[in-house]
Amino acid sequence: MIEIKGLTKTFGDRLAVDRLSLTIKPGEVLGLIGQNGAGKTTIFRMILNFIDADSGSIHWDGQPISNQDRQQIGFLPEERGLYQKESIEAQVLYLAQLHGMDKASAKAALRDWMNQLAVVGRPEDKVQSLSKGNAQKVQMIAALIFKPRFVILDEPFSGLDPVNAQYFLKAIQRLKEEGAMIIFSSHNMDNVSQISDQVLMLKEGRTVLSGPVEAIRQSYGRTKLTIEAPQYERKDYLAMPGVQAVRPAGNGYLLDLTDESAGPAIFKTVTAQGYIPVFSQQPPTLAEIFQREVTGHE
C-alpha cells in the first residue's frame, strides 16, 4: 500500500503542493485531476524522488520507498523520451533488463504487448519510423513490460484518439486485475470516470475533492435531468418549479435543477399525457463537477 501524508512542496514563494494525503491499495486505480499547474507532475516527481518534498511522508507498506522498491515502479512521463534512432526492441529490452527481466522473457513480453496495444510496426523498426500514437504505445510498453507493482502514468491519454485510448484503458485494467497500484493524471474526465476507483481533484496544489467517483457525483445530488417529451418546449420547462436552466440535448432537453427533489413533480407533469421516450435524472458528470470546483461555474 502507498501512503502519502501531509506532502508539501514550494518553489520560491509559490506553493505547488499543499499538505497532500492519499492512499493507494493493491489493485486500486487513483485518478489525479486538476488544471495545468495544479501540482500533479510535482507529486509524481516527489514520489519518484526526482525532487525533495519540503515536508510530509511517502511510504510503501509502512516504510519509506527504497531503491529496491523503485525497481518495481513503472513510470510513463508526460514528456515522452524515446531514442528516435534506436529500434523498439533494443530500447524496450534494455529498460526491461534494468528492472530485472531477463532478455528472453522481455522479448516475448514485448511482442505480446505490441499485439495488445495494436502497435503498427515491428520490434526491429526504428522509433523514428513510428507515428506519434504508436511511439506513445511503445513508451507505455516500456513502463509496464516488467510487471510493476506500482504504476505512475502522467497524462497517458494525451494525444490519443478514442480507439487507442481504449487500448490504454484495457492495459490499465489488466494491471489492476493483477494487483498493481496505479495512479494517473488526465484531463479526460470520461477516462478518469471509466477506470478510477478513487479520484483526487487538485486546485493550485490543494485537494478540493477526494473519494470514489460515484460517491463524489452522488454528493452533488441528482440535479441533471434529461427529458425527451415532444409536446414540451424550453419555455415550458423554465416555467416549472425547481428548474434553473434548460438547454437542448439530442432530441430533448437537459434541465439543471436547483434541487433533486424537484424531479418527481416534473416527472408527473411531463408524463400526464402518457409515455415519453426519455426521463433520466442523474448527478453531474465528473467533468461538470471539475468545471464547477475549478472555475466556480459550469
PAFIKE-156249 format. One record per residue (C-alpha): x, y, z; chain; residue number from 1; residue in one letter. Coordinates in Angstrom, 3 decimals, padded with zeros to 6 digits, m for minus. Example, Ala and Ser with C-alpha at 12.3 -4.5 7.8 and 13.67 -1.06 7.14 Angstrom:
% PAFIKE-156249
x y z c k r
012.300 m004.500 007.800 A 1 A
013.670 m001.060 007.140 A 2 S
% end
This chain:
% PAFIKE-156249
x y z c k r
000.000 000.000 000.000 A 1 M
001.182 003.521 m000.846 A 2 I
000.520 006.110 001.861 A 3 E
001.226 009.814 001.422 A 4 I
000.689 012.130 004.374 A 5 K
000.986 015.908 004.536 A 6 G
003.134 016.198 001.412 A 7 L
004.085 019.820 000.762 A 8 T
006.318 021.457 m001.839 A 9 K
007.087 025.084 m002.604 A 10 T
009.124 026.671 m005.389 A 11 F
010.244 030.079 m004.161 A 12 G
007.096 031.833 m002.981 A 13 D
004.763 029.542 m004.941 A 14 R
003.019 026.716 m003.103 A 15 L
002.958 023.825 m005.598 A 16 A
001.540 021.054 m003.370 A 17 V
m000.236 021.786 m000.104 A 18 D
m000.396 019.034 002.562 A 19 R
m001.419 016.251 000.192 A 20 L
m002.596 012.973 001.720 A 21 S
m003.707 009.891 m000.194 A 22 L
m003.698 006.103 m000.053 A 23 T
m003.478 003.588 m002.911 A 24 I
m004.102 m000.092 m002.190 A 25 K
m003.077 m003.079 m004.338 A 26 P
m005.483 m003.493 m007.244 A 27 G
m006.681 000.108 m006.967 A 28 E
m006.608 002.947 m009.515 A 29 V
m006.422 006.585 m008.405 A 30 L
m007.190 009.307 m010.921 A 31 G
m005.451 012.625 m010.251 A 32 L
m007.152 015.603 m011.881 A 33 I
m006.586 019.337 m011.951 A 34 G
m005.777 022.209 m014.268 A 35 Q
m002.312 022.632 m015.747 A 36 N
m000.041 023.768 m012.932 A 37 G
m002.215 022.246 m010.198 A 38 A
000.692 020.148 m008.898 A 39 G
000.107 016.713 m010.461 A 40 K
003.541 016.256 m012.058 A 41 T
005.243 017.676 m008.969 A 42 T
003.562 014.974 m006.885 A 43 I
004.834 012.263 m009.226 A 44 F
008.364 013.661 m009.104 A 45 R
008.352 013.640 m005.302 A 46 M
007.125 010.042 m005.204 A 47 I
009.930 009.059 m007.584 A 48 L
012.480 011.046 m005.554 A 49 N
013.338 013.255 m008.527 A 50 F
012.752 016.248 m006.223 A 51 I
012.567 016.500 m002.435 A 52 D
009.406 017.387 m000.548 A 53 A
009.539 020.267 001.935 A 54 D
007.550 018.196 004.428 A 55 S
005.346 015.135 004.668 A 56 G
005.969 011.433 004.135 A 57 S
005.697 008.819 001.387 A 58 I
005.567 005.168 002.468 A 59 H
005.221 001.817 000.720 A 60 W
003.874 m000.878 003.054 A 61 D
004.755 001.254 006.040 A 62 G
008.337 002.031 005.023 A 63 Q
009.991 004.860 003.052 A 64 P
010.320 003.941 m000.631 A 65 I
013.721 002.303 m001.119 A 66 S
015.832 001.978 m004.254 A 67 N
014.750 m001.658 m004.410 A 68 Q
011.093 m000.560 m004.316 A 69 D
011.752 001.842 m007.173 A 70 R
012.741 m001.137 m009.332 A 71 Q
009.063 m002.123 m009.077 A 72 Q
007.697 001.249 m010.210 A 73 I
006.578 001.730 m013.792 A 74 G
006.621 005.377 m014.886 A 75 F
005.227 006.999 m018.020 A 76 L
006.337 010.657 m018.036 A 77 P
004.301 013.379 m019.696 A 78 E
007.411 014.346 m021.669 A 79 E
007.944 011.346 m023.951 A 80 R
011.594 010.301 m024.221 A 81 G
012.385 007.505 m026.657 A 82 L
015.596 007.394 m028.650 A 83 Y
014.447 008.023 m032.197 A 84 Q
017.275 006.167 m033.978 A 85 K
017.124 003.052 m031.801 A 86 E
014.853 000.129 m032.570 A 87 S
011.761 m000.559 m030.473 A 88 I
013.214 m003.853 m029.306 A 89 E
016.658 m002.502 m028.361 A 90 A
015.441 000.165 m026.006 A 91 Q
012.442 m001.653 m024.502 A 92 V
014.563 m004.728 m023.751 A 93 L
017.293 m002.551 m022.240 A 94 Y
014.818 m000.829 m019.929 A 95 L
013.161 m004.152 m019.030 A 96 A
016.532 m005.622 m018.055 A 97 Q
017.251 m002.606 m015.849 A 98 L
014.112 m003.609 m013.923 A 99 H
015.248 m007.208 m013.514 A 100 G
013.737 m009.013 m016.525 A 101 M
015.838 m011.498 m018.459 A 102 D
016.237 m010.778 m022.154 A 103 K
014.274 m013.786 m023.438 A 104 A
011.247 m013.048 m021.237 A 105 S
011.347 m009.386 m022.178 A 106 A
011.480 m010.230 m025.877 A 107 K
008.391 m012.452 m025.628 A 108 A
006.549 m009.911 m023.478 A 109 A
007.323 m007.123 m025.966 A 110 L
005.571 m008.963 m028.790 A 111 R
002.600 m009.681 m026.520 A 112 D
002.291 m006.030 m025.510 A 113 W
002.658 m004.821 m029.094 A 114 M
m000.277 m007.052 m030.039 A 115 N
m002.367 m005.913 m027.079 A 116 Q
m001.833 m002.224 m027.816 A 117 L
m002.111 m002.748 m031.593 A 118 A
001.249 m001.144 m032.327 A 119 V
001.650 m000.631 m036.061 A 120 V
005.253 m001.700 m036.547 A 121 G
007.752 m004.485 m035.869 A 122 R
010.103 m004.827 m032.905 A 123 P
013.107 m004.172 m035.145 A 124 E
011.659 m000.893 m036.511 A 125 D
013.305 002.384 m035.531 A 126 K
011.209 004.617 m033.287 A 127 V
011.567 007.476 m035.768 A 128 Q
009.533 005.450 m038.286 A 129 S
006.518 005.300 m035.950 A 130 L
003.587 007.660 m035.795 A 131 S
003.236 009.753 m032.631 A 132 K
000.488 007.475 m031.327 A 133 G
002.483 004.281 m031.910 A 134 N
005.585 005.804 m030.297 A 135 A
003.423 006.628 m027.282 A 136 Q
002.291 002.993 m027.132 A 137 K
005.922 001.847 m027.148 A 138 V
006.723 004.174 m024.252 A 139 Q
003.726 002.743 m022.392 A 140 M
005.079 m000.765 m023.016 A 141 I
008.463 000.260 m021.601 A 142 A
006.711 001.397 m018.402 A 143 A
004.667 m001.779 m017.985 A 144 L
006.583 m004.692 m019.524 A 145 I
008.329 m005.758 m016.293 A 146 F
005.000 m006.091 m014.404 A 147 K
005.499 m003.239 m011.932 A 148 P
003.736 m003.351 m008.580 A 149 R
003.233 000.421 m008.597 A 150 F
002.479 002.386 m011.784 A 151 V
002.613 006.168 m012.289 A 152 I
001.172 007.465 m015.556 A 153 L
001.430 011.196 m016.286 A 154 D
m001.179 012.150 m018.905 A 155 E
m001.130 008.714 m020.599 A 156 P
m004.051 009.559 m022.921 A 157 F
m002.655 012.854 m024.201 A 158 S
m002.896 012.996 m027.994 A 159 G
m004.569 009.596 m028.373 A 160 L
m007.703 009.111 m030.432 A 161 D
m010.648 007.343 m028.709 A 162 P
m009.778 003.930 m030.193 A 163 V
m006.179 003.979 m028.982 A 164 N
m007.242 005.427 m025.626 A 165 A
m009.341 002.298 m025.163 A 166 Q
m006.237 000.125 m025.640 A 167 Y
m004.567 002.059 m022.807 A 168 F
m007.633 001.744 m020.591 A 169 L
m007.652 m002.019 m021.133 A 170 K
m003.932 m002.171 m020.256 A 171 A
m004.594 m000.288 m017.018 A 172 I
m007.483 m002.617 m016.250 A 173 Q
m005.205 m005.612 m016.818 A 174 R
m002.631 m004.227 m014.364 A 175 L
m005.372 m003.546 m011.821 A 176 K
m006.588 m007.142 m012.069 A 177 E
m003.016 m008.326 m011.492 A 178 E
m002.915 m006.348 m008.235 A 179 G
m000.844 m003.318 m009.247 A 180 A
m001.307 000.048 m007.527 A 181 M
m001.936 002.704 m010.179 A 182 I
m002.024 006.486 m010.098 A 183 I
m002.527 008.510 m013.258 A 184 F
m003.284 012.077 m014.247 A 185 S
m005.597 013.076 m017.068 A 186 S
m007.672 015.938 m018.415 A 187 H
m010.134 013.486 m019.946 A 188 N
m012.859 013.092 m017.325 A 189 M
m014.558 010.250 m019.223 A 190 D
m011.400 008.142 m018.970 A 191 N
m010.974 009.052 m015.306 A 192 V
m014.585 008.058 m014.553 A 193 S
m014.297 004.834 m016.514 A 194 Q
m011.217 003.356 m014.849 A 195 I
m010.702 005.044 m011.448 A 196 S
m011.678 003.548 m008.105 A 197 D
m010.781 006.824 m006.413 A 198 Q
m010.316 010.341 m007.711 A 199 V
m008.421 013.261 m006.205 A 200 L
m009.006 016.773 m007.552 A 201 M
m006.370 019.480 m007.114 A 202 L
m006.661 023.246 m007.371 A 203 K
m003.456 025.257 m007.023 A 204 E
m001.850 022.410 m005.097 A 205 G
m004.727 021.942 m002.650 A 206 R
m007.017 018.907 m002.503 A 207 T
m010.513 020.038 m003.471 A 208 V
m012.247 016.643 m003.634 A 209 L
m011.208 013.100 m002.824 A 210 S
m013.062 009.791 m002.829 A 211 G
m014.798 007.204 m005.039 A 212 P
m016.048 008.697 m008.320 A 213 V
m019.698 007.725 m007.834 A 214 E
m019.742 008.860 m004.203 A 215 A
m018.445 012.280 m005.274 A 216 I
m021.033 012.535 m008.041 A 217 R
m023.907 011.483 m005.787 A 218 Q
m022.871 014.034 m003.153 A 219 S
m023.885 016.787 m005.601 A 220 Y
m027.406 015.401 m005.915 A 221 G
m029.317 014.257 m008.972 A 222 R
m029.638 017.752 m010.374 A 223 T
m029.240 016.914 m014.079 A 224 K
m032.440 015.885 m015.792 A 225 L
m032.618 014.759 m019.432 A 226 T
m036.103 014.678 m020.940 A 227 I
m037.485 013.813 m024.356 A 228 E
m041.130 014.836 m024.394 A 229 A
m042.134 016.143 m027.832 A 230 P
m045.063 018.181 m026.511 A 231 Q
m042.828 020.346 m024.254 A 232 Y
m040.570 023.231 m025.288 A 233 E
m037.806 025.107 m023.499 A 234 R
m040.147 027.795 m022.173 A 235 K
m042.417 025.130 m020.677 A 236 D
m039.566 023.622 m018.669 A 237 Y
m038.322 027.018 m017.481 A 238 L
m041.772 027.670 m016.021 A 239 A
m041.610 024.524 m013.870 A 240 M
m040.651 024.874 m010.155 A 241 P
m037.065 023.896 m009.404 A 242 G
m035.718 024.377 m012.949 A 243 V
m032.913 026.927 m013.158 A 244 Q
m031.577 026.336 m016.688 A 245 A
m032.570 024.465 m019.849 A 246 V
m030.530 023.640 m022.932 A 247 R
m031.033 021.373 m025.960 A 248 P
m029.714 017.807 m025.652 A 249 A
m030.160 015.449 m028.588 A 250 G
m033.877 015.131 m029.306 A 251 N
m034.833 016.682 m025.992 A 252 G
m033.560 018.992 m023.276 A 253 Y
m031.163 018.932 m020.340 A 254 L
m032.537 020.630 m017.255 A 255 L
m030.428 021.958 m014.377 A 256 D
m032.397 021.632 m011.152 A 257 L
m031.977 023.708 m008.015 A 258 T
m032.578 020.522 m006.017 A 259 D
m033.112 016.869 m006.948 A 260 E
m036.430 016.868 m005.051 A 261 S
m037.972 018.788 m007.994 A 262 A
m037.704 015.644 m010.139 A 263 G
m040.879 013.749 m009.089 A 264 P
m043.170 016.726 m009.747 A 265 A
m041.605 017.305 m013.172 A 266 I
m041.987 013.597 m013.972 A 267 F
m045.655 013.724 m013.033 A 268 K
m046.199 016.770 m015.234 A 269 T
m044.440 015.548 m018.382 A 270 V
m045.983 012.059 m018.220 A 271 T
m049.519 013.277 m017.553 A 272 A
m050.420 012.610 m021.186 A 273 Q
m048.737 009.213 m021.277 A 274 G
m045.438 007.709 m022.403 A 275 Y
m042.314 009.798 m023.090 A 276 I
m039.139 008.295 m024.619 A 277 P
m036.604 009.625 m022.075 A 278 V
m036.635 010.769 m018.455 A 279 F
m033.228 010.406 m016.793 A 280 S
m032.312 012.165 m013.541 A 281 Q
m028.578 011.919 m012.821 A 282 Q
m025.905 013.610 m010.712 A 283 P
m023.469 015.926 m012.530 A 284 P
m020.702 014.282 m014.503 A 285 T
m017.141 014.395 m013.213 A 286 L
m016.359 016.933 m015.956 A 287 A
m019.162 019.224 m014.739 A 288 E
m018.002 018.891 m011.137 A 289 I
m014.424 019.654 m012.186 A 290 F
m015.567 022.754 m014.050 A 291 Q
m017.628 023.914 m011.086 A 292 R
m014.905 023.391 m008.469 A 293 E
m012.002 024.753 m010.504 A 294 V
m013.632 027.762 m012.186 A 295 T
m016.594 028.383 m009.889 A 296 G
m019.223 027.799 m012.583 A 297 H
m020.354 025.093 m015.031 A 298 E
% end
